């Protein structure tokens, strides 16, 4: 289920959801929270905590502003992940498409004009969208990375640029922003990063951040690595991975950015 809690009070289960049988993603969108449940289940919305989650009711968009079309809109598609960006909800779906909701309206999108494809024809799936700056996002696929820029207005000036087709990210939770850069786990390559310059130029760093611990990287069960999870806290990167044939994350790799070195790993009972 979905639970709410705050300091000093016990948690309580929210209304509207009886059970959750798979991974979900929360996206804060304007003053609501969207719950994305995969491509087989419709997304839900929570407008008030005391009301919990409920189905999304499509509402009309303001067509007096140039960003929105007057007709042809549909309800936002089912998805596993999303990104609130430039007053729109961006939703990856159908392997390599990104649906952009109407401006100031998360409930609807225009499937012809606001549905852009990331590298049509490739077999790798779109994993996650990451904000780079106010008009640019990075699109992580399993074996490639792309940049979409000029996301503003009616999005008629979108530009798609390839960063690399040599590698991508194993899963959406393995990607984390660290300052202006982005770190992620790439299949068999290890912990890798994107470098973002002050002018917004994005480059893939050829040497993996995890090069010094390659023997550990080689022990990752890549068949289960899509569930890997990353976090950044107190100048340290934490990357939870499945080692030695495990199908669940059983080790946390730790990198200290102040020391610019790996600080070993944690395999204690607490991570389970």
Protein Blocks (a to p, Z undefined) as FASTA:
>chain_A
ZZdddehiacdddehiabdcbdcddddehjbccddebjkbccdddfbfklopaddddddd
dfkbmkbcfehiacddddfbdcdeehiacddeehiaccdddehiakbccfklmccceheh
iabdcfbdcdfblmbccdddfkbccddehiahjllmgccddfbfkbccfbfklpccehjb
ccdddehkbpcdddddfkopacddfbafklmmmmmmmmpcfklmmmgccddeehiacddd
deehiabdfbdcdddfklopaebjafbfklZZ
